[in-house]
Amino acid sequence: MGIALKELFRQPARFVPVGGALTLLVVLLVILGGFLDGLELNQTGPYRAHEDRLLVFADDSELLIQRSRVGPEARTALSSNPATGDIGSLNQVVSTASLADGTVVDIVLFGHDIATATIPRPSAESAVIDKALADQQNVEVGDLIGLGPTAEPAVVTTIVDDLSLGSPTVWLSSTRWRDIVQKGNAAALLPAGVEQALVLEPAAGNSLADLQAAVAGTPGITAATATEVVDSLPVVQQQSSTFEGIIGVTFVVTLLVVALFFALITLERVGLYAVLKALGARTKDLLAGISAQAVCVSVIALAAGFGLSLGFTSLLPDDLPVRLVPARLAQIGVGVIVTSLLGSLFTLRRILRIDPAEAIG
């Protein structure tokens, strides 16, 4: 292994081709992962804002809020469960917001009751908006906006990041939400006591898992964590399957690039390896040296690829949904190193066939 590492540092030009190819593949993997995470995060903000709560839907809704109707009987049953703390409503409707300059933008209007770590509890005439609306339309705290077709007035009191649901979101109290929906689109108004979804807080001394287990048998409803709701969304499933397929193919290409490069290198070194075997080197020592070179090259390529990716994404337009998530970068890093290591092992068969007698001629 020592000889292999010395060769790597004394003759780095020999490894430039594979290093350059790996660097470009790392950039591609990071951008693909950034698009996947960006698309998912930009379309699931309202659910992820309830990560410390349970979301309750009708049992035939497949965890889709637009298809769910939870009646008062279910709410009564849940409130009587000793594991349940506070219960709040969660409703949404696709609507519009009229801005001070006359611009009308598409939004998703939410009505809720329970504050979370992300969303404060709105007052009667106030509105909480997400940063997407603020950035796109230069809306600031204190601005007056009109909500719904009738442009019902609401004052922006808070701007919260990462609440987008494909479109910007605006958050109101449940009472105010029903009032605006009734005035703008009475057909979309829910009957009294019926909600699209409920938000449950665990009672004191109960964990989220305890609460989910306690309410599992309640008739007519399904209780799920925010992660389960996000994973069940059709748009998330479709995007994940598509991008993960492309990312998987890219890792296969990475494996082939490393395997081909080190296979060619091994062919060039047949004489050297024969001499080393004649001097007592074992096959596993030679293979360990090749693997060490592959890992070192992949680590350098990762560093260069991550740096180029950060520079490239900073030049992209703000409306492109690319987000570099640390967990995704860690997955790519581990994946590239493991793939490079596996690629280097393709040389094993050729090394085993080397005869030390060739060194003597």
Sequence and secondary structure as in RCSB ss.txt:
>XXXX:A:sequence
MGIALKELFRQPARFVPVGGALTLLVVLLVILGGFLDGLELNQTGPYRAHEDRLLVFADDSELLIQRSRVGPEAR
TALSSNPATGDIGSLNQVVSTASLADGTVVDIVLFGHDIATATIPRPSAESAVIDKALADQQNVEVGDLIGLGPT
AEPAVVTTIVDDLSLGSPTVWLSSTRWRDIVQKGNAAALLPAGVEQALVLEPAAGNSLADLQAAVAGTPGITAAT
ATEVVDSLPVVQQQSSTFEGIIGVTFVVTLLVVALFFALITLERVGLYAVLKALGARTKDLLAGISAQAVCVSVI
ALAAGFGLSLGFTSLLPDDLPVRLVPARLAQIGVGVIVTSLLGSLFTLRRILRIDPAEAIG
>XXXX:A:secstr
 HHHHHHHHH GGGGHHHHHHHHHHHHHHHHHHHHHHHHHHHT HHHHTTTTSEEEEETTSTT GGG  B HHHH
HHHHTSTTEEEEEEEEEEEEEEE TTS EEEEEEEEE S  SSS    TTEEEEEHHHHHHHT  TT EEEETTT
TEEEEEEEEESS  SSS EEEEEHHHHHHHHHHH GGG   TT BSEEEEEE TT  HHHHHHHHTT TTEEEEE
HHHHHHH HHHHHHHHHHHHHHHHHHHHHHHHHHHHHHHHHHHTHHHHHHHHHTT  HHHHHHHHHHHHHHHHHH
HHHHHHHHHHHHHHTS TTS     HHHHHHHHHHHHHHHHHHHGGGHHHHHT  GGGGT 
